[in-house]
């Protein structure tokens, strides 16, 4: 039967597509993580970046999946609550209907008892009608005979016969009295006939009334009982349908909840994977050797480039002879390759704490790197350093607007763009 309550709807199948895509990205990232160990430092960094980008893209989709699944759980919960409420209402209505049905059956039993009494009264009335009819028929025959006899005897010779047939005055008196009695009896019989006829009509009327009352009570009781029985059946059917709906909605909510938990777990797994990649990438920054044989001195992106720029402090255009890296204050600065510290200390030309490291001849030229604005220098002039060794920490000393590393590269004593070697 149709149930006018919230219908069950399954979780949207379209969420499977994004989930599959997310899993594919995660798988690719995992494979990349497994393969990068066999690559060279530069290729390794690029692979890690690719893996990071894929995981981030997967994270965006996973976040959407979590949000979508939360909505699905909320919607499923609303439908479940609505169907449970409708079921509770149907249960109450069914109890009330069953109470009405019990009353209707009791009333029907009472009516049945009353009907038996009415049936007995009807039977008595029918018997009375039959008896009255018999009495009327008998009385009608008796009156008819008396009338015929009186008619036959009612002549002028009657009186003469009474006189001539009497031998004494006493006999005459008796015969006259008998004649009067015959006529009086006929009149009484006629009156009795009329009375019986009236009784017969009254008995028939009572019988008809009893029959009409009996029929009306039967019809009313049967109609009421049938109505309550149908109502009870309808409510019972609705209760059964709602019970099925509640069970279906409960399963759908459980399924939606399970999908939500899966998407949350997937999102958390991707977050951990992103963190692992970021850590690998961070650690690899100091081992990434480019075509010039250098590693990046700090783990930070390049900012202000080599070339002409409007100076942020002096407020005029001038040459910027290096590349700035936006590392945080206190971030470690590492030697770009194996070399020897040429200078380490404070300078008076805006570089603040400044270190020069000579790497000797590389690719046909003598290369030197300079690190400016350091907060602290931990090497000394004349000291030999290894590639990746910490030589100082990022700061904002000298002519600087904030913590960063100003990197310069000298090729045979001429300052060149550092990014040519990074």
C-alpha positions in Angstrom: 0.0 0.0 0.0 1.1 3.6 -0.4 2.5 5.2 2.7 2.2 9.0 3.0 5.5 9.4 4.8 9.2 10.1 3.9 10.3 7.7 1.2 13.6 5.9 1.3 16.3 7.1 -1.0 19.7 5.6 -1.5 23.0 7.4 -1.3 24.0 9.1 -4.5 25.9 6.9 -6.8 27.8 9.8 -8.2 30.0 10.0 -5.1 31.7 6.8 -6.3 33.4 8.7 -9.2 35.2 11.2 -7.0 36.2 8.5 -4.6 37.7 6.4 -7.3 39.6 9.4 -8.6 40.8 10.1 -5.1 42.0 6.6 -4.7 43.7 6.7 -8.0 45.6 9.9 -7.0 46.6 8.3 -3.7 47.8 5.2 -5.5 49.9 7.2 -7.9 51.4 9.2 -5.1 52.2 6.0 -3.2 53.8 4.6 -6.3 55.8 7.8 -6.7 57.0 7.6 -3.1 58.2 4.1 -3.7 60.0 4.9 -6.9 61.7 8.2 -6.0 64.3 6.5 -3.9 65.9 5.2 -7.0 66.1 8.5 -8.8 68.8 11.2 -8.7 68.4 14.1 -6.3 67.0 16.5 -8.9 64.6 14.0 -10.4 63.7 12.9 -7.0 62.6 16.4 -6.0 60.5 16.8 -9.1 58.9 13.4 -8.5 58.1 14.4 -4.9 56.6 17.7 -6.1 54.4 15.8 -8.6 53.3 13.4 -5.9 52.6 16.3 -3.6 50.5 18.0 -6.2 48.5 14.8 -7.0 47.9 14.2 -3.3 46.8 17.8 -2.8 44.4 17.5 -5.7 43.1 14.2 -4.2 42.7 16.0 -0.8 40.5 18.6 -2.4 38.2 15.9 -3.8 38.4 13.9 -0.6 37.3 17.0 1.4 34.3 17.3 -1.0 33.5 13.6 -0.5 33.5 14.1 3.3 31.2 17.1 3.0 28.9 15.3 0.6 28.8 12.2 2.8 28.0 14.4 5.8 25.0 15.8 4.0 24.0 12.3 2.9 24.1 11.1 6.6 22.2 14.1 7.7 19.5 13.6 5.0 19.3 9.9 5.8 19.0 10.7 9.5 16.1 13.1 8.8 14.3 10.5 6.7 14.8 7.9 9.4 13.5 10.2 12.1 10.5 11.1 10.0 9.6 7.5 9.3 10.1 6.5 12.9 7.8 9.3 13.9 5.2 8.2 11.4 5.5 4.6 12.7 5.0 5.7 16.3 1.9 7.6 15.2 0.6 4.6 13.3 1.2 2.4 16.4 -0.9 4.8 18.5 -3.6 4.9 15.9 -3.7 1.1 15.6 -4.1 0.8 19.4 -7.0 3.2 19.3 -8.5 1.4 16.3 -8.2 -1.9 18.1 -9.9 -0.5 21.1 -12.7 0.8 18.9 -12.9 -2.6 17.3 -13.2 -4.3 20.7 -16.0 -1.9 21.6 -17.7 -2.5 18.2 -17.6 -6.3 18.7 -19.0 -5.9 22.2 -21.7 -3.7 20.9 -22.4 -6.2 18.1 -22.7 -8.9 20.7 -25.1 -6.7 22.7 -27.1 -6.0 19.6 -27.1 -9.7 18.9 -28.6 -10.3 22.3 -31.1 -7.5 21.7 -31.9 -9.0 18.3 -32.6 -12.4 20.0 -35.1 -10.6 22.2 -36.6 -8.8 19.2 -36.7 -12.1 17.4 -38.6 -13.7 20.3 -41.0 -10.8 20.3 -41.4 -11.1 16.5 -42.1 -14.8 16.9 -44.7 -14.1 19.6 -46.2 -11.4 17.4 -46.3 -13.8 14.5 -47.9 -16.5 16.7 -50.4 -13.9 18.0 -51.3 -12.9 14.4 -51.8 -16.6 13.5 -53.9 -17.2 16.6 -55.9 -14.0 16.0 -56.4 -15.1 12.4 -57.7 -18.5 13.5 -60.0 -16.8 16.1 -61.3 -14.4 13.5 -62.0 -17.3 11.0 -63.8 -19.3 13.7 -65.8 -16.4 14.9 -66.7 -15.4 11.3 -68.0 -19.0 10.7 -70.0 -18.9 13.9 -71.5 -15.5 13.2 -72.3 -16.6 9.7 -74.2 -19.7 10.9 -76.1 -17.6 13.5 -77.1 -15.0 11.0 -78.3 -17.6 8.6 -80.4 -19.4 11.3 -81.9 -16.1 12.5 -82.6 -15.0 9.0 -84.3 -18.3 8.2 -86.4 -18.1 11.3 -87.3 -14.4 11.3 -90.8 -14.6 9.6 -94.4 -13.8 10.7 -94.9 -17.5 11.4 -92.3 -17.4 14.1 -94.5 -15.5 16.5 -97.5 -17.7 15.7 -95.4 -20.8 16.1 -94.4 -19.7 19.5 -98.0 -19.2 20.6 -99.4 -22.3 19.0 -96.6 -24.5 20.0 -96.9 -23.5 23.7 -99.3 -25.5 25.8 -99.0 -23.2 28.8 -98.1 -19.6 29.5 -94.9 -20.7 31.1 -93.8 -22.5 27.9 -94.7 -19.5 25.9 -92.6 -17.3 28.1 -89.7 -19.6 27.9 -89.9 -19.8 24.1 -90.0 -16.0 23.7 -86.9 -15.8 26.0 -85.1 -18.4 23.8 -85.8 -16.4 20.7 -84.5 -13.2 22.2 -81.4 -15.1 23.4 -80.7 -16.3 19.9 -80.8 -12.7 18.5 -78.7 -11.3 21.4 -76.1 -14.1 20.9 -75.8 -13.1 17.2 -75.2 -9.5 18.1 -72.5 -10.5 20.7 -70.8 -12.7 18.2 -70.7 -9.8 15.7 -69.1 -7.6 18.4 -66.6 -10.3 19.2 -65.7 -10.7 15.5 -65.1 -6.9 15.2 -62.9 -7.1 18.3 -60.9 -10.0 17.0 -60.5 -8.3 13.7 -59.0 -5.2 15.4 -56.7 -7.4 17.4 -55.5 -9.1 14.3 -54.6 -5.8 12.7 -52.8 -4.7 15.8 -50.9 -7.9 15.9 -49.9 -7.5 12.3 -48.7 -3.9 13.0 -46.6 -5.0 16.0 -45.1 -7.8 14.0 -44.2 -5.4 11.2 -42.6 -3.0 13.7 -40.7 -5.8 15.3 -39.4 -6.9 12.0 -38.4 -3.4 10.9 -36.6 -2.8 14.3 -34.8 -6.1 13.9 -33.6 -5.3 10.4 -32.5 -1.8 11.3 -30.5 -3.0 14.3 -28.9 -5.7 12.2 -27.9 -3.3 9.4 -26.5 -0.6 11.8 -24.5 -3.1 13.8 -23.1 -4.8 10.7 -22.2 -1.5 9.0 -20.4 -0.2 12.1 -18.5 -3.4 12.7 -17.4 -3.5 9.0 -16.2 0.1 9.1 -14.1 -0.4 12.2 -12.7 -3.7 10.9 -11.7 -2.0 7.6 -10.1 1.0 9.5 -8.1 -1.4 11.7 -6.9 -3.4 8.6 -5.8 -0.1 6.9 -3.9 1.1 9.9 -2.3 -2.3 10.4 -1.2 -2.3 6.7 0.2 1.2 7.1 2.1 0.2 10.2 3.6 -2.8 8.4 4.6 -0.6 5.5 6.1 2.1 7.8 8.0 -0.6 9.7 9.6 -1.8 6.5 10.4 1.8 5.6 12.0 2.4 8.9 14.2 -0.7 8.4 15.1 0.5 4.9 16.0 4.0 6.1 18.0 2.6 8.9 20.1 0.6 6.5 20.5 3.6 4.2 21.7 5.7 7.1 24.1 3.0 8.2 25.5 2.8 4.6 25.8 6.6 4.4 27.6 6.6 7.8 29.9 3.9 6.6 30.7 5.9 3.4 31.3 9.0 5.6 33.7 7.1 7.8 35.5 5.7 4.7 35.8 9.2 3.2 37.1 10.6 6.5 39.7 7.8 6.7 40.7 8.4 3.1 41.1 12.1 3.8 43.2 11.5 6.9 45.3 9.0 5.0 45.9 11.6 2.3 46.8 14.2 4.9 49.4 11.8 6.4 50.6 11.0 2.9 51.0 14.7 2.1 52.9 15.3 5.3 55.2 12.4 4.5 55.8 13.8 1.0 56.4 17.3 2.5 58.9 15.8 4.9 60.7 13.9 2.2 60.7 17.0 0.0 62.0 19.1 2.9 64.8 16.7 3.6 65.6 16.4 -0.1 66.0 20.1 -0.6 69.5 19.9 0.8 70.4 17.0 -1.4 69.1 18.3 -4.7 72.1 18.9 -6.8 71.4 20.8 -10.0 73.4 20.8 -13.2 75.9 23.2 -11.6 76.5 20.8 -8.7 74.9 23.0 -6.0 72.1 22.5 -3.6 69.7 25.2 -2.4 71.1 26.9 0.7 67.7 27.2 2.4 64.4 25.4 2.2 62.4 28.3 0.9 61.0 29.6 -2.4 62.8 32.3 -4.3 61.5 35.8 -4.0 63.0 39.1 -5.3 65.0 38.1 -8.4 68.4 39.2 -9.8 68.1 42.4 -11.7 67.0 46.0 -11.6 64.4 46.8 -8.9 63.0 49.7 -6.9 64.8 49.4 -3.5 62.2 49.0 -0.7 64.4 51.0 1.8 66.4 53.5 -0.3 63.4 54.2 -2.6 65.1 54.4 -5.9 65.9 52.0 -8.8 69.1 50.1 -8.5 70.6 46.8 -9.4 69.7 43.8 -7.2 72.8 41.6 -7.4 71.4 38.4 -6.0 68.2 36.4 -5.3 66.2 36.7 -2.1 64.7 33.5 -0.5 61.9 34.1 1.9 63.0 31.7 4.7 61.8 32.2 8.3 64.0 33.8 10.9 66.4 31.2 12.4 66.1 28.8 9.4 69.4 27.0 8.8 71.6 28.1 5.9 73.7 25.3 4.3 76.8 25.2 2.1 75.8 24.8 -1.5 78.8 22.5 -2.2 82.1 21.5 -0.7 84.2 24.6 -0.3 86.3 27.0 1.9 85.0 29.9 3.9 86.6 33.1 2.6 84.8 35.6 4.7 82.5 35.3 7.8 81.4 38.3 9.8 79.8 41.7 9.8 80.0 44.0 6.8 79.4 47.7 6.5 77.8 47.8 3.1 74.3 46.7 4.0 74.8 42.9 4.0 74.9 42.6 7.8 76.3 39.3 8.9 77.8 38.0 5.6 79.6 34.8 4.6 81.6 34.1 1.4 82.4 30.5 0.5 84.7 29.6 -2.4 84.0 26.3 -4.3 87.1 26.5 -6.5 86.9 25.9 -10.2 83.6 24.4 -11.4 82.6 24.1 -15.0 85.4 26.2 -16.3 85.1 29.1 -13.8 85.9 30.0 -10.2 82.6 30.1 -8.2 81.9 31.8 -4.9 78.6 32.1 -3.0 77.7 34.9 -0.6 75.0 34.7 2.2 73.8 38.1 3.5 71.6 39.3 6.4 72.3 36.3 8.7 71.1 36.4 12.3 74.1 34.2 13.3 77.2 32.8 11.6 78.7 29.5 12.9 81.7 29.2 10.6 85.0 31.0 10.4 87.2 32.3 7.6 89.6 29.6 6.4 87.3 26.7 7.5 86.5 23.9 5.0 82.8 23.0 4.8 80.9 20.1 3.3 78.0 20.3 1.0 74.8 20.7 3.1 76.7 21.7 6.2 75.0 24.4 8.3 77.0 27.6 8.1 74.6 30.1 9.7 70.9 31.1 10.3 68.5 33.3 8.4 68.1 36.8 9.8 67.4 40.4 8.9 70.7 42.1 9.7 72.0 45.0 7.6 69.9 46.8 5.1 66.9 44.5 5.3 63.1 44.8 5.7 62.6 41.3 7.1 64.0 37.9 7.6 65.3 36.4 4.4 68.5 35.1 2.7 70.1 37.2 0.1 72.2 34.9 -2.1 74.9 36.0 -4.5 77.0 34.0 -6.9 80.4 35.2 -8.2 81.7 33.7 -11.4 85.3 34.6 -11.7 84.6 37.6 -9.5 81.6 38.8 -11.5 78.2 38.7 -9.8 75.8 36.6 -11.9 72.2 35.4 -11.6 72.2 32.7 -8.9 69.2 30.9 -10.4 71.5 29.8 -13.3 73.0 27.3 -10.8 69.8 26.4 -8.9 
